[in-house]
Amino acid sequence: MRNQANVIGVNMVKFEKPGRNEPYEIMAEEAIKGSLEDAGIPLSDVQQAYASYVYGDSTCGQTALYKVGMTGIPIINVNNNCSSGSTALYMARQAVESGSADCVLAFGFEEMKPGALGENWADRTSPFQWIYNRFNELNSELPEGPVALKVFGAAALDYLKKYDANPDIFGKVAVKSRKHAVNNPYSLFTKELQLEEVMNAPAIYPGLTRLMACPPTCGAAAVIVCSDSFAKKHNIDRTVKIVAQSMTTDLPDSINEDNLHLVGYGMTARAAQEVYEKAGIGPEDVDVIELHDCFTPNEVITYEGLGLCGEGEAGKLINDGDNTYGGKYVVNPSGGLISKGHPLGATGLAQCTELVWQLRGEAGNRQVENVRTAMQHNLGLGGACVVTLYQKG
């Protein structure tokens, strides 16, 4: 029988625009120290650590954790694109469930540059080459641009055409998320938006305006995972259980289907179905969700991938207010990536932090009432998708 994995400590720093941030190791140090304080344990109790980041040389994780202390434990560096933070959490959960360790730290950080994401290694095969090839087959009429803008812009146009949807649903998601962010002191942007403002913002690619895209940011977050026996031994009673978790990568449908699958719809749907089956619940049992809204069209697509509504029904869910307070679900109470920012290595762990606060009833003015089950969705092109279900301990 597997051990139960529990989250006992979380913390994050407020994300900042590039150039306004502390160095990565300083941000990570703050996040790690805060998670240890939240858990009520010393660093010496941690038996393994997983450090997630994308932009940095090898062993940056060691440098960051050494700022807190050198304890000689295994430190494993994780790079899985935008899903790096959740990948570190996935590995920490596996270590605890397997009995390899009783207390594990997952932490992530990122120092990003202004502007759209680019590639650093132009002298070798791009991990996105197969995506470029399929994009060009599907979208010969669309312009060139950074990979994320191209594929998510194409997916937005595909969704509108496939379901004859109103483009304003992408703007309504941005308005909803920013309204949530007003109550989040950790959000980069906290000024409410108007629908006209989003729709009339400068276009950054066909199907996308500037206010439909998350900003590049710098930041850090940390999560501590332990077994039941560790929590009992240390008299920790503020646990949040990882009820189920799944990581998926691409299948041939990512290449053989449409632009929606090219940006991970299939990965999301498979991961969601796996966690529902493992947990023995359905989407109707979920109360609050932090999902990967790198672009607001991806939030719309993900509603359907997670089974929150049927295919082509995201517009109705949005217009009925079933993605916000008072509706069926509260999606991205933190304000999401679109408001909070998206430092790649920290994103998944910051999502976890928000959901743990929600389940503990510690989310302040953005607290969702009567939270029992929380869901996290973290997506990385190239590709990986991690979906996690949490419940109170």
C-alpha angles and dihedrals in degrees: 000000000000123000118248113252115217133185109227104163135033138168142155139183121234108268118241138196114263111279094028095072135095117246114284095254092053093050091047092047091055093047094047095047090049093051091050091049090048090052092043094230136114124244088251089072092061111096102183137014134203117198119198126200139130108199108056145072123274118287095024084133091063092049091051096047092043087065086067096038146306109246101156096242124143110276114192122193116219128199116176101145115247091349093057095111094052090045089057088049090048090055093046090051091049092051092054096042092049093050093242089124138005098209125030134175123216115188134167138189142170139193105197135186125234118269137030121336115272139180124264101197109060092159095072142044111300116235085222096054094105088050091051090049094051092042090056091049092052101035112034090149096056122092128248121263144132112323097249094049092048100048099039091043090052091047090053092053091045092053093050092049097042095052100024087239128173112253089223090079088077090053093046090056090054091049091049094048095048090050088056091047092060087077096046116089088192094060120106093214121041103162116108119243132218121224093239090052092056096044094046096044116117113289114244095181135349106291094017135084125193092258091056092064131076117240124244107252143171125231150112141236136182137200131188119210125191143168126257090252092054092049091049093047091052095041093242111163102165094083128150114202123225094222097181138349135184135184119197133182131196125302124192090274088075088066102028099048133053137297091278090064091043088064095048108273091137094047090050094049093049094047092048093049091049094053092046090053093046092048096041093231138102136227089269088068094058118099106180133020136192107196136176105267099168083149124014092239087061090056089053092048091046093055086067096039090055091048095244087135138356125276111290092012099100091099091058091047090053096044091047091054093241092139096062144047112316093023134092093280138013106223119197099351086177090064090257128241089306090067106018098044134242117255094173102222094043100042101087093046091048089053089052090049092055093049093048089052089050093050092048092048091243100121097104117206092359094054114139112223122247097359113187105153128030130189131205127197122188122175134191125186115232077048155293136106125193122193120184133185121206134188135178114277 
